[in-house]
Amino acid sequence: MSIIQLDAGDYFGSNESALLSLTYLNSRDENDFDCLSSNYNELAISSSKLKNYDKSLEYYDLALRYLKNEMSTLIVLNNKAVVYRENLNYSAAINILNEILSKSDLSRKDYARALTNIAYTKWLQNPNYDARPELFKALTIRTQEKDLWGQNSSYAHLSDYYHKSIPDSALYFANHMYAVAKEIKSADDQLEGLQKLIKLSPASLSKHYFEIYQALDDSVQTARNAAKNQFALIRYETEKHKAENLKLQQDNTKKGFMLVSLLFLVLSGSVIVIILYKKRKQRLELKAETAIRENQLRTSKKVHDVVANGLYRVMTEIENQEDLNRENVLDKLEDMYEKSRDISYEKIEFEHQNFHEKMAALLRSFATDQVKVVLIGNTGELWKKVDAKVKYEVEHILQEFMVNMKKHSGASNVAVKFERNDNRIQISYSDNGIGIKDSLQFNNGLKNTGTRIENIQGAITFETQTERGLKIQFSFPVS
């Protein structure tokens, strides 16, 4: 079940199932070692997907402890090196990959995998490192071996390598990656390929790829949410059947008991009364427990991230403001509490007064000693004729930009400019961070940005062909 949930993108559910299965295994019984290594490998992968790299490394070490198969050991070591690389510990990743390459009996596929990973990691550690010979050698082997998954990885590495130095080559390999990803039917790799194409293609094609990305990402998220609900429903039905079987067993026991009791009614009447009382008490307790379990299952189906950005904003304020306004923080937490009381329904507050002040407070809440936030043109006059629903969408769009800046960009300067031309308002966001990283998967917030823009009949443009930083412009009509 854990493996199925992992493949379907239900990483929290996969973790839960794998941890539960560990309770049935004995760490001292060699008959259980294969299952233990598989379990810890699944836990390591799901933890890595959730960006919990330290926990992922712990689980890979546990998986290696119970592995006896050399081929599986090489795969787990390679995965561990990739986690070190994702966590920016390049030296540790290179040490592991050198250990793999030192093996004399490596298969061609294993050799190509370790070779491309060590070349890519050395380049990330030192951008002046010439990784081309190793990357192309790995690609040649994978092509000869008809290893499509391996080719997909090689094209991704080559596109990243040429991204700044030779953009045309980067675009060439991005196109190949996207084509192979479609051939192997890997949705995640298709999304990554589309991200590269969005950044590397001319403006006319970039918008086309962005639309394809949105449609595919929506489809993937819908499928994964459906899978999560399906797993929750399966667990609910299983618990329900267990309760019904227990009740049936109790009913059968009761019927048998009643038949026997009729034969000994005179002599055992008092005993029968006591036993019936105990049975009734057990049924009531079982019914109560079943009701609790059903309620927990219903609640678990409703839980999802509806207040994540709000919470992140409060965390940022607490972290960076020396003179913290305690009442202001409590008000925001209370607002998130009210929203979380029914997370399947999002209540929109139509606020008309002092919206420019609200926007200023939102954007400046992300300012720190290291990050400067500059606002231009955000006046009360600008927002006078803007509908409340449009304000709501704009607020959440800009909040998503700021959260992603804080989490991913490493920017030290952020500027947000507000302009009104005739009957349109244009908002320009820019920062001096690292831009949209190739390895960054658009989260639910950025995915919904396009939908929000569409809701207000607006248009959005990502300017990624810059030496550094990110520029985003969007505009929308006003009455």
C-alpha distance (Angstrom), angle and dihedral (degrees) to the residues before:
residue distance angle dihedral
M1 . . .
S2 3.81 . .
I3 3.82 91.2 .
I4 3.81 92.2 48.6
Q5 3.82 91.1 49.0
L6 3.81 90.7 48.4
D7 3.82 91.4 51.8
A8 3.82 89.4 49.0
G9 3.82 92.4 52.2
D10 3.82 96.3 -109.3
Y11 3.82 94.1 132.6
F12 3.81 97.5 164.6
G13 3.81 90.6 48.1
S14 3.80 90.6 47.7
N15 3.80 90.5 52.8
E16 3.80 91.3 49.2
S17 3.83 93.8 50.6
A18 3.82 93.7 45.4
L19 3.81 92.5 49.9
L20 3.80 90.2 48.8
S21 3.81 91.7 51.2
L22 3.82 90.2 53.6
T23 3.81 88.7 67.1
Y24 3.83 89.0 66.9
L25 3.83 95.1 52.5
N26 3.81 131.8 83.6
S27 3.81 115.2 -139.3
R28 3.84 90.1 -155.9
D29 3.81 96.6 51.0
E30 3.82 112.2 89.1
N31 3.80 89.4 -155.6
D32 3.82 87.0 68.4
F33 3.83 96.8 47.1
D34 3.83 95.7 94.2
C35 3.81 91.2 52.1
L36 3.80 91.9 44.7
S37 3.82 93.2 52.1
S38 3.81 90.9 46.6
N39 3.82 91.1 48.9
Y40 3.78 94.6 50.6
N41 3.80 91.0 45.4
E42 3.83 90.2 54.9
L43 3.82 90.4 47.1
A44 3.81 89.9 50.4
I45 3.82 93.0 50.8
S46 3.82 95.0 46.6
S47 3.83 91.1 46.2
S48 3.81 89.6 51.3
K49 3.82 90.4 50.5
L50 3.82 87.4 53.5
K51 3.86 89.4 51.4
N52 3.83 91.3 -114.9
Y53 3.81 92.6 134.9
D54 3.82 98.7 165.2
K55 3.80 91.5 54.8
S56 3.81 90.4 44.7
L57 3.82 90.9 56.0
E58 3.83 90.9 49.7
Y59 3.80 90.7 53.4
Y60 3.83 92.6 47.5
D61 3.82 89.2 53.6
L62 3.81 89.4 52.1
A63 3.81 90.8 47.7
L64 3.82 90.3 52.5
R65 3.83 90.4 50.7
Y66 3.81 91.5 63.3
L67 3.82 99.2 35.8
K68 3.82 118.3 109.8
N69 3.81 98.9 166.8
E70 3.83 114.6 91.4
M71 3.81 94.6 -151.6
S72 3.81 92.7 51.7
T73 3.80 89.7 46.4
L74 3.81 91.0 56.4
I75 3.82 91.4 50.6
V76 3.81 92.3 50.2
L77 3.83 91.6 46.7
N78 3.81 89.8 51.2
N79 3.83 90.9 49.5
K80 3.81 89.9 48.9
A81 3.82 90.2 52.4
V82 3.82 90.1 51.3
V83 3.83 90.1 53.0
Y84 3.81 90.3 51.1
R85 3.82 87.9 50.8
E86 3.82 92.5 49.3
N87 3.82 87.5 50.7
L88 3.87 88.6 51.9
N89 3.83 92.7 -114.6
Y90 3.79 92.6 132.1
S91 3.82 96.9 163.8
A92 3.81 92.8 56.9
A93 3.82 90.7 47.5
I94 3.82 92.4 50.1
N95 3.83 91.7 49.4
I96 3.80 91.5 55.1
L97 3.81 93.3 45.7
N98 3.83 90.9 49.6
E99 3.80 87.8 52.6
I100 3.81 90.0 53.9
L101 3.81 93.5 46.8
S102 3.81 90.5 51.5
K103 3.82 90.4 66.1
S104 3.81 111.0 108.3
D105 3.80 96.6 -153.3
L106 3.81 99.8 52.5
S107 3.79 117.0 145.5
R108 3.81 116.6 -125.4
K109 3.81 91.4 -108.2
D110 3.82 93.0 50.3
Y111 3.81 90.5 46.8
A112 3.82 92.6 50.1
R113 3.81 91.8 47.9
A114 3.81 93.6 51.3
L115 3.83 92.0 42.2
T116 3.82 95.9 53.5
N117 3.80 91.9 43.9
I118 3.81 95.0 50.7
A119 3.83 92.3 46.4
Y120 3.81 91.6 48.8
T121 3.82 92.0 46.4
K122 3.82 93.2 48.8
W123 3.81 88.9 51.4
L124 3.81 91.7 50.5
Q125 3.80 88.7 49.9
N126 3.81 92.4 47.4
P127 3.85 116.4 18.2
N128 3.84 89.2 -161.3
Y129 3.81 92.1 61.7
D130 3.83 112.5 114.0
A131 3.82 102.0 -130.1
R132 3.81 96.1 163.9
P133 3.84 100.1 99.2
E134 3.80 93.6 51.3
L135 3.83 94.7 41.5
F136 3.80 92.7 50.7
K137 3.80 92.4 43.7
A138 3.82 90.4 53.9
L139 3.82 90.4 47.8
T140 3.82 91.4 50.7
I141 3.81 91.8 52.5
R142 3.79 92.1 47.3
T143 3.80 91.2 49.3
Q144 3.80 91.2 50.5
E145 3.81 90.6 47.8
K146 3.83 90.8 46.7
D147 3.80 88.0 -126.8
L148 3.82 100.5 162.5
W149 3.81 94.9 178.3
G150 3.79 88.8 51.7
Q151 3.81 91.8 47.5
N152 3.79 89.1 52.0
S153 3.82 89.5 55.9
S154 3.82 93.0 46.4
Y155 3.81 93.0 50.8
A156 3.82 90.0 50.2
H157 3.83 91.4 51.6
L158 3.81 93.0 46.6
S159 3.81 92.2 48.7
D160 3.81 89.9 51.8
Y161 3.81 91.4 46.7
Y162 3.82 94.3 53.4
H163 3.82 95.5 37.0
K164 3.81 95.9 105.2
S165 3.80 103.2 20.1
I166 3.83 101.8 45.0
P167 3.85 110.5 9.5
D168 3.83 92.3 -179.8
S169 3.82 90.5 59.2
A170 3.80 90.3 44.9
L171 3.83 89.1 53.6
Y172 3.83 90.5 48.3
F173 3.80 92.6 54.8
A174 3.81 92.1 41.6
N175 3.82 88.8 56.9
H176 3.82 90.1 50.4
M177 3.80 91.5 48.3
Y178 3.80 91.9 51.2
A179 3.83 91.7 48.4
V180 3.83 92.7 50.2
A181 3.81 91.7 44.4
K182 3.80 89.0 56.5
E183 3.80 90.7 47.6
I184 3.83 92.9 53.3
K185 3.83 89.6 40.9
S186 3.81 93.9 -126.2
A187 3.81 107.5 157.6
D188 3.81 94.3 -170.4
D189 3.81 92.4 52.0
Q190 3.80 90.8 46.7
L191 3.80 88.8 54.1
E192 3.81 91.0 49.3
G193 3.82 90.7 48.5
L194 3.80 90.9 50.0
Q195 3.81 90.5 50.8
K196 3.79 89.2 56.0
L197 3.82 92.0 46.9
I198 3.82 91.5 49.6
K199 3.80 90.4 56.1
L200 3.80 98.5 39.8
S201 3.82 102.8 38.7
P202 3.83 126.9 86.7
A203 3.81 115.2 -91.4
S204 3.81 93.3 -99.5
L205 3.81 92.6 56.1
S206 3.81 94.9 35.7
K207 3.81 91.5 67.0
H208 3.83 90.2 48.1
Y209 3.80 91.9 52.7
F210 3.80 90.6 45.5
E211 3.81 90.1 56.6
I212 3.83 90.7 49.3
Y213 3.81 89.0 48.3
Q214 3.79 92.1 51.7
A215 3.79 93.5 49.3
L216 3.81 93.3 47.3
D217 3.81 93.7 44.4
D218 3.81 90.5 49.9
S219 3.81 89.5 50.5
V220 3.82 92.7 48.5
Q221 3.80 93.3 47.7
T222 3.81 91.4 47.5
A223 3.82 91.6 50.1
R224 3.79 92.4 47.3
N225 3.79 93.4 47.7
A226 3.81 89.3 49.3
A227 3.81 89.3 50.9
K228 3.80 91.5 50.8
N229 3.80 90.8 50.5
Q230 3.80 90.2 46.4
F231 3.81 91.7 53.5
A232 3.81 90.7 47.7
L233 3.82 89.6 50.1
I234 3.82 91.0 49.0
R235 3.80 90.7 52.2
Y236 3.80 90.2 47.0
E237 3.80 93.1 50.6
T238 3.82 90.7 46.6
E239 3.79 92.3 53.3
K240 3.79 89.9 45.1
H241 3.82 91.9 53.0
K242 3.79 90.5 48.2
A243 3.78 90.8 53.2
E244 3.81 91.8 47.1
N245 3.81 91.4 49.5
L246 3.78 91.1 49.9
K247 3.80 90.4 49.7
L248 3.81 91.2 48.3
Q249 3.78 90.5 50.7
Q250 3.78 90.1 50.2
D251 3.80 91.7 48.4
N252 3.82 90.9 50.9
T253 3.78 90.5 48.2
K254 3.76 89.7 50.2
K255 3.83 93.1 50.4
G256 3.79 91.6 49.6
F257 3.73 90.7 47.3
M258 3.81 91.7 50.9
L259 3.83 91.6 52.5
V260 3.79 91.3 51.7
S261 3.78 92.9 43.2
L262 3.81 91.6 56.6
L263 3.80 89.0 61.0
F264 3.77 92.9 52.1
L265 3.80 99.3 31.0
V266 3.80 96.7 128.7
L267 3.80 97.0 45.9
S268 3.81 99.9 36.6
G269 3.81 104.9 32.7
S270 3.76 95.0 116.9
V271 3.82 92.0 47.3
I272 3.81 90.6 50.9
V273 3.80 91.8 53.8
I274 3.81 91.3 53.2
I275 3.81 94.0 47.3
L276 3.83 93.0 47.1
Y277 3.78 89.5 51.9
K278 3.80 91.4 52.4
K279 3.81 91.9 47.1
R280 3.80 91.2 50.9
K281 3.78 90.5 50.2
Q282 3.82 90.5 51.3
R283 3.80 91.6 50.4
L284 3.79 91.6 51.0
E285 3.80 91.3 49.1
L286 3.81 91.0 47.9
K287 3.80 91.1 49.0
A288 3.81 90.7 50.7
E289 3.80 92.2 48.4
T290 3.81 91.0 48.0
A291 3.82 90.7 51.0
I292 3.82 90.2 51.3
R293 3.81 91.9 50.4
E294 3.80 92.1 48.4
N295 3.80 90.9 49.8
Q296 3.80 91.1 49.4
L297 3.81 90.9 51.2
R298 3.81 92.0 49.0
T299 3.79 90.4 49.4
S300 3.82 93.3 47.8
K301 3.82 89.9 55.3
K302 3.82 90.1 58.2
V303 3.83 98.5 48.0
H304 3.83 115.4 106.7
D305 3.84 140.3 127.3
V306 3.81 108.1 -73.0
V307 3.81 98.4 137.6
A308 3.81 101.6 34.6
N309 3.80 97.0 115.9
G310 3.79 92.5 45.4
L311 3.77 90.9 51.3
Y312 3.83 91.1 47.1
R313 3.77 89.8 51.9
V314 3.83 91.9 52.5
M315 3.82 89.5 47.4
T316 3.82 89.5 52.1
E317 3.82 91.4 51.1
I318 3.80 92.5 48.4
E319 3.81 90.7 48.0
N320 3.81 98.3 47.4
Q321 3.80 108.1 29.9
E322 3.77 116.1 85.1
D323 3.82 94.5 -172.4
L324 3.79 96.5 48.3
N325 3.79 117.9 -167.4
R326 3.78 99.3 -134.8
E327 3.81 94.9 -169.3
N328 3.82 91.2 51.1
V329 3.81 91.4 52.2
L330 3.81 91.6 47.0
D331 3.82 90.3 50.7
K332 3.81 90.8 53.2
L333 3.79 92.8 46.9
E334 3.80 90.2 49.4
D335 3.82 89.2 51.0
M336 3.82 90.2 53.1
Y337 3.81 89.4 47.1
E338 3.80 90.8 55.1
K339 3.82 91.2 49.4
S340 3.80 92.3 48.8
R341 3.82 92.9 54.6
D342 3.78 88.3 81.8
I343 3.78 108.0 15.5
S344 3.80 94.1 175.5
Y345 3.84 89.7 67.7
E346 3.74 123.4 57.0
K347 3.78 112.7 -155.0
I348 3.77 114.6 -152.0
E349 3.78 116.2 -151.0
F350 3.78 110.0 -148.6
E351 3.78 102.2 -144.4
H352 3.79 118.4 177.8
Q353 3.82 105.2 168.1
N354 3.82 124.2 90.0
F355 3.79 94.8 -11.7
H356 3.81 91.6 159.4
E357 3.80 89.2 59.2
K358 3.78 90.9 48.7
M359 3.83 90.7 51.2
A360 3.80 91.8 47.8
A361 3.81 91.3 51.0
L362 3.81 91.0 48.4
L363 3.80 96.0 50.1
R364 3.79 96.6 40.0
S365 3.80 91.6 50.2
F366 3.82 85.7 76.4
A367 3.81 92.9 56.7
T368 3.81 117.3 108.6
D369 3.79 137.7 164.1
Q370 3.80 86.7 -84.2
V371 3.81 99.1 38.8
K372 3.80 122.7 56.9
V373 3.80 119.0 -161.9
V374 3.82 118.6 -161.3
L375 3.83 123.1 -169.1
I376 3.81 122.4 -162.0
G377 3.79 126.4 -171.9
N378 3.83 98.3 -0.2
T379 3.82 98.9 143.7
G380 3.77 134.0 151.4
E381 3.81 90.1 -117.8
L382 3.83 90.6 59.1
W383 3.80 92.9 61.5
K384 3.81 100.1 40.3
K385 3.81 98.2 104.7
V386 3.80 97.4 31.8
D387 3.81 115.5 116.7
A388 3.82 116.9 -116.8
K389 3.79 92.1 -121.9
V390 3.81 90.2 54.2
K391 3.81 90.1 49.6
Y392 3.77 89.3 52.9
E393 3.82 92.3 53.1
V394 3.83 92.9 45.3
E395 3.80 91.3 50.3
H396 3.81 92.0 54.0
I397 3.82 93.4 44.0
L398 3.81 92.6 54.3
Q399 3.79 91.9 41.9
E400 3.83 88.8 55.6
F401 3.82 91.2 50.3
M402 3.82 91.2 51.3
V403 3.81 94.2 46.6
N404 3.80 91.6 51.0
M405 3.81 89.8 46.6
K406 3.79 90.3 53.1
K407 3.81 94.3 45.6
H408 3.79 102.5 40.1
S409 3.80 118.4 8.4
G410 3.82 105.4 66.0
A411 3.82 87.3 -146.7
S412 3.80 122.6 166.6
N413 3.83 97.0 -171.0
V414 3.79 127.6 44.6
A415 3.79 126.0 178.9
V416 3.79 127.8 -171.6
K417 3.80 117.0 -172.6
F418 3.83 124.2 -167.7
E419 3.84 119.9 -160.6
R420 3.78 135.9 169.1
N421 3.80 120.0 -150.5
D422 3.80 114.3 -179.3
N423 3.81 105.2 -56.3
R424 3.82 98.4 -12.8
I425 3.77 134.1 80.8
Q426 3.82 116.9 -147.9
I427 3.80 122.3 -162.2
S428 3.81 119.5 -166.2
Y429 3.79 120.0 -163.5
S430 3.81 121.6 -170.1
D431 3.80 137.3 165.3
N432 3.81 137.0 173.4
G433 3.80 95.4 -127.0
I434 3.79 130.2 117.0
G435 3.78 95.1 -75.4
I436 3.79 124.0 -133.3
K437 3.80 105.4 -21.2
D438 3.80 117.0 -136.9
S439 3.80 91.4 -129.8
L440 3.81 93.3 50.3
Q441 3.79 114.4 109.0
F442 3.84 111.6 -150.2
N443 3.77 105.1 -112.0
N444 3.79 126.2 -139.6
G445 3.82 91.3 -89.0
L446 3.82 95.8 54.8
K447 3.79 90.2 40.9
N448 3.80 89.3 56.0
T449 3.81 91.8 47.8
G450 3.79 90.7 82.5
T451 3.80 90.2 50.5
R452 3.80 91.8 49.4
I453 3.82 90.7 50.0
E454 3.79 89.4 50.3
N455 3.83 90.8 49.6
I456 3.81 90.4 59.8
Q457 3.84 93.4 41.4
G458 3.78 90.5 -113.4
A459 3.80 138.6 139.9
I460 3.82 131.1 -129.6
T461 3.81 132.6 -160.6
F462 3.82 127.7 -168.8
E463 3.82 112.3 -154.5
T464 3.81 104.5 -159.6
Q465 3.83 100.8 151.3
T466 3.81 92.3 92.9
E467 3.78 131.3 115.0
R468 3.80 91.4 -119.5
G469 3.74 138.7 -5.8
L470 3.77 135.2 22.4
K471 3.80 131.8 -83.0
I472 3.78 123.3 -167.0
Q473 3.79 126.3 177.4
F474 3.76 127.0 -173.7
S475 3.78 132.6 169.4
F476 3.78 137.5 -174.7
P477 3.80 137.6 -175.5
V478 3.80 125.1 -101.2
S479 3.74 128.6 -162.9
